[in-house]
Amino acid sequence: MIRNYLKEKLFKYSSKWLVLVIDLIIVSVAFVLAYFIRFNLTLNFDVNKLLIQLPFVLVTALVSFLFTGSYRGVIRHTGVKDVYNLFNAICLSSILCIFLVIVNRQFVFVDDFTIPLSIIIIYSLISFVSLTASRYVFKGIYHNLMINRLKATKNVLIYGAGELGILTHNAITNHTNSNAKVVGYIDSDKKKIGKSINGVKVFGNELLTEEFIVSKGIQEVIFSIQNIDNKKLRELVEGLVDFPVLVKTVPPVEDWINGELKVSQIKQIQIEDLLDRAPINIQNSKIPMELDDKVVMVTGGAGSIGSELVRQICKYTYKFLIIVDQAESALYDLQQELRQNNFHNFIAIVGDIRDKNRMNYLFQEHRPNIVFHAAAYKHVPLMEYNSYEAIKINIAGTKAIADLSNAHGVDKFVFVSTDKAVNPTNVMGASKRIAEMYISCMQQEGKTKFITTRFGNVLGSNGSVIPLFKKQIEKGGPITVTDKNVTRFFMTIPEASQLVLEAGAMGEGGEIFIFDMGESVKIFDLAKNMIKLSGLSYPEDIDIKITGLRPGEKLYEELLANGENLLPTYHKKIMISKVRELEYAKVRSYIDELCISNMFFREDTVNLMKKIVPEFISNNSELCKLDQKTNTEPQSKIGKGEVQHS
């Protein structure tokens, strides 16, 4: 072990001194050449004077190299900074030489030490060019002999010939373990097309065809364009997904490590990057004012939305944060994450929202001002045949937290709902719709402002289709899609959480806020694009299997129920649903009956859910027989006005 350590240290320091020795040899040769050039490539000069002057020149060069540290750079990674150090070293050496010559002329220490200033200038130019060239020659030899011969080369095309594209090229070529070779740039700037950058040719967009990619043997295309919007990126990438290439992208400059781009940061483009979602930019947000000096509670705080709500709340000047979740491991992970990020003004509580006594104690102890209620069961197929749990958590749990919020004078209660609550076709969606209705009823009592937020699927959440597809691709397929025509709305977890906070801040009570989810996405097309972005082809490498709709599943989701209209707010991504009025007393009575019936495991709970939500019609489920049975019976209307089914 000691032997290896000494060997490593010896190699480390000997390589530096070797570079210094070679630099001094190059400087010596440059000084001799300067004399030859000054005297027209003849020997019409005093060689003895040159031999006397050479040691002085070498001493000044040695002092300059040691002072600037130009010999310490790793030759195979030579870059602009190394050349700049060489320039400083040669300038310092020249100044020292001129200073010594002037001093010697005044005091005549050495008779023959009278170097003409023209020779010093010529020597400086030759030294700088020679030292720089030698480094790049050694760098080229290293890459050609040590890397290219030992490793299989991967041909790469860089999309974007701007500054970022050049930095990407440098990162790839300077990386020791990289087996990539940049064969060209692609750019739309006509001034650059046909020219070369770092010896690499720039091609126009029109040449980016399958024939061009195959002829050049291109295996990867790296997008190196800053501040490109998702829509433009999607258009560019979709033009490549049918080609046999892997598509990657360079992260934003602010995400670079120590301000430098590393090859490891050039990542494969994810399907999330291609969804048609303009970035959210909230001007004059009300969130800081709303959370300032407030005690905030987040239920379901370790879940996908809940944990992101917590992370974003931590950025503001709140008074205290209570995080409640029954998932112990997930809550522990979040607790450690917050502590590592130096957030300490919070408490993580393992608790069940169904335990009203426990929740009441928390409300009494911490006196929250704002409650974000994100705790819920959300998996449609599971809840379809576990209605007891769906009712107990999504309805009774919400009811318990809402009641306690009202009883303890909470300022605002923000409920996180789902688009599956609109014209529900499954137990989960119906349970969330009933919870929405109960929230509307609670708005009629007390001073607490009850607010509902409603949005679609979030990317990367537990149970989301995208993580599932990724796992299926990693296993070699097939990808399972329920129906070729099934569509869904998508939103990223951070933007969904940001909109929940903003809606909570702007809410005055009684609103159902609807988020702009953009265009709905066809899941079958999503699966095909994910296969292609993985560098594979459909159906040759990965096939897509149609499994049929799952119990309670819809072909498409909706954000508005029949009889609902949208009203704008100051933020274009957030709208208010103008819902039909409810018979609040009757609704509360039915919901109380439902929760009590569920406690005693009565079998007619789903029937009662359908009575509360007349538009709840089961789909592709055993529960469809309940609809057939009730079709012959008159339905009880709890909303004012007619209820139509879509």
N, C-alpha and C positions, 0 to 999 in steps of 0.2 A: 504493500500500500504506500509506504514512504517512498519506495523506489519510483513508483508511478507518479507520485506527487512531484518529486524532484525532476523527473523526466519532463512532466508537463510544464513546470516552471522554467526549466532550461530552454525548452522549445519556445515558450512564450517570449522570454527576454532575448534569446539569441536571434529570433526572427527580427526584432526591432533593431538590434545593433547591426544585423546584416543589411537591412534597408539603409541604415545610416552610412555604412561603409560604401555601399553601391552608389548612394547619392554623392558622396565625396569624390568617388572615382569619376562620376559623370561631370561634376563641377570641374575637376582637374582637366579633363578632356576638353570641356567647354572653354576653359581659359586658354589652353594651347590653340584651339581653333580660332579664338578671337584674335590672337596674334597673327595667325596665317591670313585671316580675312583682312585684318588691318593693313598688312603688307602685301596685298594682292596675291595671296597663295604662293608666296616665295619665302626663302629663308634669309631675306635681307634685314634681319634683326639680330640682336645680341642674345644668343641662347643662354648664356651665363646669367644675364639679367632676369630672363624668364624663370630660370631655376631658382634664383634667389627670391623672386616675387611669389612664386607658386605656394610655398609654405604659408606666407602671410594670408594669401587668398583662401587657402584651405582652413586656416584658423578662424578667419571671419565667417566662412561658410558653416563651420562646425558650431561656433557660438550661435549663429542665427538659427540653425536647425534645432539645436537643443532648446533655445528660447521659445521658438514657435511650436515645437513638438511635431513638425511636419513628417517626421520619420515614424511616428506612432500609428498612423492610419493603417487599416487593414487593406493591403494592396488590391485584393480581389473585390473589395467593395468601394473602390475609389469613386468619389463623386465630386460635386461642385465644391463642397466644403474643404476637401483635401487639396484641390487645385488652389483654392483661396489661401490656404495655409502655406503652400509652396510659393505663391506670389509674395506673401508677407515675408517669408524667409529670404528670398532672393533680393527683395527691396532692402531689407535690413542689412544683408551681406554687402550690397553695393554701397549703401550709406557708410558702413564701417570702413570699406576699402577707400572710398573717397576721403573720408575723415583722416585715415592714416596717411594717405598720400599728401594731403594738404599740411598735416602736422610735420611730416618728414621734410617737406620742401622748406618749411620755416626754420626747423632746427637741425636738419641734415644729420639724422641719426644713422642712416644707411645710405651710402652714395648711390648705389644701383637701384634703390627702391623708388623709382619714379615711373609708375604705371601711367601711361597716357589715359586721360579720361574717356577718350573714344573707345579704347580697348575695354574699359570697365563696363561701358554701356553695351557693347557688342557681347561681352562675356555674360552680362545679366540676361540679355534676350535669349542667347543660346542655352544658358542654364535652365531658364524657366521652361522653354519649349522642350528641352531634352528630358528634364525631370518629369514633366507632365506626360509626355509621350511614353516614357519608359513605364510609368504606372499603368497607363491604358493598354500598352502592349502586353505587360505581364497579366493584367486582368483578362484580356482577350485570350491569351494562351491558356490561362487557368480554366476559363469557361469552355474553351474548345476541347482541351485535352482531358481535364479532370471531371467535367460534368457531362458534356454531350456524348462522350464515348462510353461513359459508365452507365448512363441512364437513357431510357427510351424517351424521345422528345415528343412533347404534346404541342401541336400547333394551335396558337391562340390568335383570335382577332379581337382588337379593341375597338369598341363602338364609341367614338368621340376622340378627336385629335386635338382637343384643347389642353389646357394645363393639367387637368385631372388625368387625361389619357396618358400624358407624358409621365406623370408621377406613377401611374399604374404600370407602365412599361418598365420604369426604373425599379419598382418594387419587385416585379417578376424576374427581371434579369439579374438583380443584385442578390436575390435570395439563394443561399447555398444549396438548399435541398429542392429547389424548384426544377422540374423537368420540362418547363414550358418554354416555348419559343414563339415570340410575337412575329407573325408573318404579315401583318398589315393593320392599318387604321381604317375605320369607316367614318366619314364625316360629310355633312351636307354643305359645308363652306366651300364654294367654288375656288376660292383663293388658295386653299390647301390641297385640293384634289390634284393628284399627279405628282406632288412634291414628296420629299422624304423627310422624316423626323427621326433622328437617332438611327439613320440608315434603314428605316422602315417606311415603306410606301403608303401613301394615303389614297384610299379608293372612295368613289362616290357611292351614295345610297343605292343607286340603280344597279350596281354590280353585285349587290348582296342577294344572290340567287342560289338555288340548290346546286347548279352546275359549278358556280364559282367556289362554293364551300367544298364540294367534292374534289375539284381540281387542285385546290390548295391544301387539301387534307386537313381542314380545320375541324377541331374537336370541341373547342370552347369559344363562345362569344361573351366578352366581358363589357357590360355597359358602364362607361366612365363619364357620366353626364351629371353635373350637379344641378340641384333645384329643378328636377324634372317631375312633372305632376304624374299621378298614377294613371290617368287616362292616356297620356302620351306614351308612357312606359308600356302600358298594356298593348297599345297599337303596335309598338315596335317589337315587343316580345311575341305577340300572336303571329307576327310575320315570320318568326323563326321556329316556332314550336313544331312545325311540320318537317323541319330540316334535322338531319342526324347530328345535332350539336347540343352541348350542355350550355345553358344560359346562366350567367352569373352577373353580379352587380357589385359596385364599389360603395361602401357605406358613406354617409355624410362626413364631412371633414371634422365636425365636432365629436364624432365617435372614434377618431383615429387615436392610437395609443401614443401618448406623448407628442401629439402633433405630426406623427409620421405614419404613412400607410404601410401596413404589413400584409404579406401575401395571405396569411391566415385569416385576415379580415374580409377578403374577397369571397363573398358567399354566394351560393346558388340562390337564384331568385325564387321566392316563395309565392304560393298562390295568393297569399294575403296582399302582396304588393301589386297584384293585377286587378283587384276588385275596384270597380268604378266608384271610388269614394274620395271626394275632394277632402283635403285636410280641414279639420275644424279649427276655426280661429274666432274665439269669442272676444269681442271688443267690450271694454267697460263691464267686465263680469261683476255680478253681484255676490259671487261666492265669498270673497274675503270679508266683506262687511257682514254677511249672514253668519259666518262661522266665528267671527272675532269674539274672543272671550266667552265662548259657549261650550257647554258640556255636550258632547256628541256620542250617541250610541249607534253602533252598526250591528244588526243581527245577521247571522249567516256571514260573519266577517271573514271567515277563512275560505269562502267559496270563490268562484271566478270573479263575479261582479263585486261581491262584498270586500274581498281582499284588495281589489284595485281602488274601490271607494276609500278604504283605509289609507292606502298609499297616497292618494291624492289629497285627502283631508290633512294628512301629516305635513303637507307643504304650507299649510295656512296657520294663522295664529289663533288656534282654538285654545280653550281652557283645559279640557281633559277629554280623553277618548276612551270609550268602553267598547271592546270588541267581544261579541258573544257568538259562540259556535259550539255545536256538540261534537264536531270532528276534532278530536284531541291532537292527532299528529299534524294535520294541516294547520291548526291554530298555533301549535308549537313552532312550526317552520316560519310562519308569518311573524311571530313574536321575535324569533332570533334575527330575522331579516331586518325588522324595524330597529332592534337594538344595535345591530352592526352598522346601520345608517344613522346612528346617534339620535334616534327618536326614543324618548323615555317617558313622555307625558301621556302614558296610556296604560290600560290594564287589559289583559287577555283573560276572558272568563269562559271556562268550559261549562256550558249550560244548555238546557233544552227549552225552547220557547214555549213548549206545551206545559211546562211546569210553572203554573201561574204563581205559586207561593214563592218559588225561587226568583222568578222575574220581578215580583212585587218587592222583594227584599233589595234587589239591585236598583230598582227605581227609587226606593226610599233612601238607600245609601248614597247614590251618586247624583240624583236629581238631574237627569238629562234634559237639555233644552230642545235638542233636535234628535229625532230617531229616524234612521234609514233602515227600513225593514227589507232585507234581501234574502232572508232565510226561506227556503222552499224546497219541495221535491219537484223535479222538473222533467224527468225522463218519461216520455209519453207511453211507450209500451209497458214499462214496469207499473206505472200508476193505473193503467187500464184495468189491471186485475189485482190491484192493491188499493182499492178505493178508500178503505179504512184509513190507511196512512196518509193518502192525499187529502182527505177531509180533515184529519187530525192536525196535520202540519200546515197545509196551505190555507185552510179556512179557520179551524179552531185556534191554531197558533197565531195567525194574523189577528184574529178576534181578541185573543188574550193580550197581545202587545198593544193593539189599538185601544182597548179598554183601559189598560194601565196608563197609557200615554195621556188619555183624557182625564183619568182620575188624578194623576200627579201633575197636571198642568203643563204638559210638554207644549212648547211653542209650535213645533211643526212635526208632523209624522209623514214621511215620504215612503210610499209603497212601490216596490219594484215589481211590475207585472210583465206580461208577455203578449206577443201577438197571437198566441194560441188561445187567449181568452176571448178572442173575437169570433163569433159564430162557432163555438167550440164543437169539435167532433170527437173529443176524448175526455176522460175523467180529469186529467191534469189541467187541460185548458178550462174546463168548466169550474174546477175548484178555484182557479185564479180569477175567473170572472165573478164568482160568488164573493171572493175576497174583495174584489174591486167594488162590488155592490155594497158590501158591509162598510167599506171605507167611506162611500158616498153617504151612507146612513149616519155614520159617526160625525160627519161634517155638520149635521143638523144639531149636534149637542155640544155644549161646552165651548171653550175658547181655543182649543187645539185646532190648528189648520191641517186638515187631512188632504194629502196630495198623492196622486197616482201617476206613475210613469210607465209607458208601454212601448216596448220595442221588440225587434226580432232576434234572430240568432246572433250570438257573439262568437267571433273567431277565436279558436284556441281554448274555449271553455271546456269544462269536463263534459264529455259526451258529445262534443261538437263533431261534425262530419269530417272536418279536415284532419284532425289528429288520427281519426279512425282510418281514413284513406292512406295517410302516411305509413301507418303500421302495416296495412295490407300490401302496400307497394314494397316495403322492406322485406316482407315475407315472400315476395314473388307473385302476389295476387292470388285470386282475382279480386278486384274492387267490387264491392256489393252496393248496388243502387236499387232503391225500392221500385222506382218507375222512371221510364225515359223522360217523362214530361214533368216530373216533380220539380218545383222551384222554391227557393227560399230567399229571404232578405238576410243580409249579413252586415255586421258592424264590429269593429275592433273593441276589445274590452276597455282600453283606456278611453276611447271616445265615448262609448256608452256610459261609462262611469262619470266622465266629465259632464255629459248632458244631464245625467241624473242629479248631480250636484247643482247645476245651473237651474234646472227645472225646480228643484227644491227651493232654491234661493228666490226665484221669481214668483213662486206659487203663493196665492192668497187664500187657498183652501177650496176644496170641492172640484178642482180641475183634474182631468185626465190628460196628461201631456203625451203627445205622440211625437216620436223622433223620426226625422227624415232618414230612411234607410237606403235611399238611392234606388237603383234598379234591382229587381229580383234576379237571382242567378239560377240558371238551369243546372241542377246538380250533376246531370249526365255530362254536360260540357265541362263542368268543374273537374270531374274525375279524369276526363280525357286530357285536359290541360296539365293536371298534376302529374300524370304519367309522362307526358312529353317534357315537362320541366325537370323531371328526374333523369332525363337523358335516355328514356326508354320509348318504345313505340307501342301504340295500340292498333290492333289487338295482338301483334306478333309476340311482344315481350310480356305485357300485362293485359289481361282481358277484363271486361266489365260484365258482371253477372247481374241480371235483373231478378230481384227476389220477390217483388210484389209489395204493395203497401203494408206496413205494419199495423197492428191493431190501433185504431184511433187516429191514424195518420191522414193528413190532408195532402192533396196534390199541390196546393199552393196556400200560402198564409195571407192573412189580411190584417191591416192595422186599424180599420174602422168597421164597426158593426152596422147592420141596417138601422137607419134612423139617426146615424151619427154624421156630423159634418165637422169640418176643420175651421178653426179660427187662427189667424197668425199671431205671433208674439214678436218681441224685438229681435229675437234670434231666428234666422231663417231655417235652422235645423230643428227647431222646437215649435210644435203647434199644439193648440188646445182642441181636444175633441168635445164638440157640443153634443152631449149625450141626451137621450130621451129621459124624461123625468120618471122617477120610481115612486111607488107607493111605499114610502119608507117604513111605516109601521108594519105592513104586511111582510115586507122583505125581511125585516129584523126578526119577526116572529118565525118565519120559515127557516131562517139561518139558525136561530136558537134551537128549533125543533130538529134540524139536521145534525147539529153538534151533539145534542143529547141522544138522538137515535144512534149515532155513530159510537157513542160511549158504550152502548148496550149491544153492539154488534148486530143491529137489525139489518135485515137483508134488503129493505126497501130504500136504502140511502141514495142509491143512484137514481131511482125513480123520483125521489124528493129533489135531487139536484136538477133533474129535467123539469120539474115543476117550478123551481126558482128561476131557471134559465131556459125558457121555452125554446130558444134557438139552438139549444144543445141537442144535436142529432148525431148519434154514434155512427162511425164509419169503419167498415172492415173489421168489425169487432163482434164478439158474442153478445154484447150489450145492445146490438141493433134490434134484437127481439123485443126489447122494452119499448122501442119507438113504434114497432108494429102493433104492440098491444095498446099503447096510448093513442094511436091514430084514430081509434074508434071511439075514444072518450073525449069529452070537451076539455080543453086545456085552460088552466087558470092563468089569467093575465095579471102580472104584477107590475107591468109598465103601463104608463098612460099612452094610449095610441096603439095601433096595430103593430104586430111583430111579424115580419116576413122572413122567410128562409131563403138564403142564397143558394 
